């Protein structure tokens, strides 16, 4: 395959991935109504706005851009989830890689 064909193929994959992520984020936003879905100790008290999307099964572990894999979270919650993995796995904010 020629280099230009490979570039077009990779660009198409990137566009398709971006579209999947946008659709999953829209579904997760619809589920959360814009509010943080995590209730970490770092979260502000009460109902508060979410600004980020967190992959429960990390992309480095094979996580996909699916609404079921995304949590709509505030910035402090997102940081907390990654800084406290043991608690996050227990709470379901992070998922372990599934063995194949």
C-alpha positions in Angstrom: 0.0 0.0 0.0 1.3 3.4 -0.9 2.1 6.0 1.7 -0.7 8.4 0.6 -3.2 5.5 0.8 -2.1 4.7 4.3 -2.4 8.4 5.3 -6.0 8.5 4.0 -6.8 5.2 5.7 -5.5 6.5 9.1 -7.3 9.8 8.7 -10.5 8.0 8.1 -10.0 5.9 11.2 -9.3 9.1 13.2 -12.5 10.7 11.9 -14.5 7.6 12.7 -13.1 7.5 16.2 -13.8 11.1 16.7 -17.4 10.6 15.6 -17.8 7.6 17.9 -16.4 9.6 20.8 -18.7 12.6 20.1 -21.8 10.2 20.0 -20.7 8.5 23.2 -20.1 11.9 25.0 -23.5 13.1 23.9 -25.2 10.0 25.3 -23.2 10.3 28.5 -24.2 14.0 28.8 -27.8 13.0 28.3 -27.5 10.5 31.1 -25.8 13.0 33.5 -27.7 16.1 32.4 -24.3 17.9 32.8 -23.8 17.0 36.4 -20.8 15.1 37.8 -21.6 11.4 38.0 -18.9 10.6 40.5 -19.1 11.4 44.2 -15.5 11.4 45.2 -14.1 13.1 48.4 -12.5 15.7 46.1 -15.9 16.7 44.6 -17.6 19.9 45.7 -20.5 19.2 48.0 -23.9 18.8 46.5 -24.8 18.6 42.9 -22.1 20.1 40.7 -21.3 20.6 37.0 -19.2 18.1 35.1 -16.6 19.3 32.5 -14.7 16.2 31.5 -15.4 12.6 30.3 -13.6 9.8 32.0 -13.0 6.3 30.5 -13.8 3.8 33.1 -11.8 1.1 31.3 -8.8 3.2 30.4 -8.0 3.4 26.7 -4.5 2.0 27.4 -6.3 -1.1 28.7 -8.5 -1.5 25.6 -11.4 0.9 26.7 -13.5 2.1 23.8 -15.5 5.3 23.1 -18.8 3.9 24.4 -21.3 5.7 26.6 -21.2 2.8 29.0 -17.5 3.3 29.4 -17.7 7.0 30.0 -18.4 9.0 33.1 -19.2 12.7 33.0 -17.2 14.1 35.9 -15.9 17.4 37.3 -12.1 18.1 37.1 -11.4 17.3 40.8 -13.2 14.0 40.5 -11.2 13.1 37.4 -8.0 13.8 39.2 -9.1 12.0 42.3 -10.0 8.9 40.3 -6.6 8.6 38.7 -4.7 9.4 41.9 -6.6 6.8 44.0 -6.9 3.7 41.8 -7.7 1.2 44.5 -10.7 3.2 45.7 -11.7 4.0 42.1 -11.8 0.3 41.1 -13.8 -0.5 44.2 -16.3 2.3 43.5 -16.6 1.3 39.8 -15.0 4.6 38.5 -12.3 2.5 37.0 -12.6 -1.0 35.5 -10.0 -3.8 35.2 -9.0 -5.1 31.8 -11.1 -8.1 30.9 -8.9 -11.2 30.2 -9.5 -12.7 26.8 
